Amino acid sequence: EKITADQFGGKRIATSYPHIVELDLKKRNVEAQIIKLDGAVEISIRLGVADVIADVVQSGRTLTEAGLKKIGEPLLKSESILIAHSEETLKGNEADLFLKRLKGIIVAREFVIVEYDIPKSALSKACTLTPGIESPTIAPLSNENWAAVKAMVRKSDMNSIMDKLADIGAKGIIVTDIRTCRI
């Protein structure tokens, strides 16, 4: 049996885009509870917060990892295009620089910085959880048995990484959004 969005009446729908979902539901004459979340929407079903999610999908990898599958057609399709005033503008460095900066913002949305303190005895295991792009930043602490670690990780993996770090003894685990980056 094929499931469609028309069957979501009375369901709880988690999304970071409540206005878009609301408009789509109105078009379908479907009444549902919209739950606005900022990030990690894909785990809301497993946590019992929602019955269904509406989220931005690029490759679908995060959905698959969360045990979810796409249903129906996209609510919205979009693309990024660069519009120049003239051919001369495109020949200059400005267009390339703009595209690099834009790509940095888009890529940054997929990652966060995780920072934590870890006993040195668990440092090797912690670094396998948070390998960073090239490697994590590791700094000594005044307590010589501990180290501070900082690394970029995929936003979609953030919660499970935090859980695993806590399980091996990490303390003071904090996560920070990245506004832009170059990888």
Secondary structure, 3 states (H helix, E strand, C coil): CCCCHHHCCCCEEEECCHHHHHHHHHHHCCCCEEEECCCCHHHCCCCCCCCEEECCCCCCHHHHHCCCCCCCCCCCCCCCCCCCCCHHHHHCHHHHHHHHHHHHHHHHCCEEEEEEEEEHHHHHHHHHHCCCCCCCEEEECCCCCEEEEEEEEEHHHHHHHHHHHHHCCCEEEEEEECCCCCC
